[in-house]
């Protein structure tokens, strides 16, 4: 079921972007993506700052920055008749993928560098 759920979520995301492509691209001149990036970065920063120990902070940052796309799409599609609301949820999810993949790469390189340093000092 986990694989079916992941496939369904990805198919819904891709189909939503295909159907709303014009609106998605048309939002580039607005503050939609700026707001999405700031929201994701702010959530990740809060997760990092409140994440506890040094080892758990990157995990908390990535977990807090990743918003529940399926819940957002459910709420947007059932409670709002304006398709722009669903478009905003999709924009935030795409922005989240970009920001969090970059953050995960940074945290991974930082952790790899720390483990090499620890091995050299041992």
Secondary structure per residue as TSV (DSSP state, phi and psi in degrees):
chain	resnum	aa	ss	phi	psi
A	1	X	-	360.0	-30.8
A	2	X	H	-62.5	-43.0
A	3	X	H	-66.7	-39.7
A	4	X	H	-64.9	-40.3
A	5	X	H	-64.8	-45.1
A	6	X	H	-63.5	-43.1
A	7	X	H	-62.4	-44.4
A	8	X	H	-63.0	-41.1
A	9	X	H	-64.0	-45.4
A	10	X	H	-66.3	-39.9
A	11	X	H	-63.6	-42.1
A	12	X	H	-63.7	-39.7
A	13	X	H	-65.2	-46.8
A	14	X	H	-64.7	-46.2
A	15	X	H	-64.0	-38.3
A	16	X	H	-62.4	-39.5
A	17	X	H	-70.0	-37.4
A	18	X	H	-65.9	-46.3
A	19	X	H	-66.9	-41.2
A	20	X	T	-99.8	25.7
A	21	X	H	-55.8	-43.4
A	22	X	H	-64.3	-43.4
A	23	X	H	-67.0	-36.5
A	24	X	H	-64.4	-46.4
A	25	X	H	-72.3	-36.8
A	26	X	H	-65.4	-19.9
A	27	X	G	-78.9	-5.6
A	28	X	G	-64.7	-28.2
A	29	X	G	-83.1	-4.9
A	30	X	S	-102.6	-173.9
A	31	X	S	-93.0	11.2
A	32	X	H	-59.0	-49.6
A	33	X	H	-73.1	-34.1
A	34	X	H	-61.3	-45.9
A	35	X	H	-62.5	-39.9
A	36	X	H	-64.0	-46.9
A	37	X	H	-63.0	-44.1
A	38	X	H	-63.7	-37.8
A	39	X	H	-63.6	-47.3
A	40	X	H	-66.6	-45.9
A	41	X	H	-62.6	-42.6
A	42	X	H	-62.3	-43.3
A	43	X	H	-64.9	-42.2
A	44	X	H	-65.2	-38.6
A	45	X	H	-64.8	-42.7
A	46	X	H	-61.7	-44.0
A	47	X	H	-61.0	-39.2
A	48	X	H	-68.3	-46.2
A	49	X	H	-67.1	-33.0
A	50	X	T	-100.4	11.8
A	51	X	S	-74.6	-4.7
A	52	X	-	89.9	-127.1
A	53	X	S	-71.2	166.1
A	54	X	H	-59.8	-33.9
A	55	X	H	-74.7	-31.6
A	56	X	H	-92.1	-13.5
A	57	X	H	-58.3	-46.8
A	58	X	H	-61.6	-38.2
A	59	X	H	-65.5	-43.8
A	60	X	H	-66.4	-37.0
A	61	X	H	-63.1	-46.7
A	62	X	H	-68.5	-39.3
A	63	X	H	-67.3	-37.9
A	64	X	H	-74.9	-36.0
A	65	X	H	-69.8	-29.5
A	66	X	S	-80.9	114.3
A	67	X	-	-92.0	156.5
A	68	X	-	-77.8	98.0
A	69	X	H	-64.2	-43.3
A	70	X	H	-64.7	-39.4
A	71	X	H	-67.2	-39.9
A	72	X	H	-63.2	-41.1
A	73	X	H	-67.6	-38.0
A	74	X	H	-62.2	-48.5
A	75	X	H	-64.2	-44.5
A	76	X	H	-63.8	-39.7
A	77	X	H	-80.8	-27.7
A	78	X	H	-92.3	-23.4
A	79	X	H	-107.4	-11.5
A	80	X	-	-129.3	137.0
A	81	X	-	-91.5	-13.4
A	82	X	-	-79.4	120.2
A	83	X	H	-66.0	-16.0
A	84	X	H	-65.9	-25.9
A	85	X	H	-66.7	-45.5
A	86	X	H	-63.5	-39.2
A	87	X	H	-59.8	-40.9
A	88	X	H	-65.7	-39.7
A	89	X	H	-62.2	-42.1
A	90	X	H	-66.2	-38.5
A	91	X	H	-63.9	-42.3
A	92	X	H	-65.4	-37.9
A	93	X	H	-67.4	-40.3
A	94	X	H	-66.7	-43.8
A	95	X	H	-60.7	-38.9
A	96	X	H	-62.9	-42.6
A	97	X	H	-58.6	-45.9
A	98	X	H	-63.6	-53.0
A	99	X	H	-63.3	-45.5
A	100	X	H	-74.4	-30.4
A	101	X	H	-67.0	-39.8
A	102	X	H	-64.6	-43.0
A	103	X	H	-64.6	-41.0
A	104	X	H	-63.4	-39.6
A	105	X	H	-63.0	-42.0
A	106	X	H	-63.3	-48.5
A	107	X	H	-62.6	-37.4
A	108	X	H	-65.6	-44.4
A	109	X	H	-65.4	-39.1
A	110	X	H	-64.5	-43.8
A	111	X	H	-66.5	-39.1
A	112	X	H	-65.9	-39.5
A	113	X	H	-65.6	-38.8
A	114	X	H	-68.1	-38.1
A	115	X	H	-70.1	-34.2
A	116	X	H	-66.5	-42.3
A	117	X	H	-62.7	-40.6
A	118	X	H	-66.0	-38.2
A	119	X	H	-66.4	-38.2
A	120	X	H	-69.2	-33.3
A	121	X	H	-81.7	-13.8
A	122	X	-	-77.1	360.0
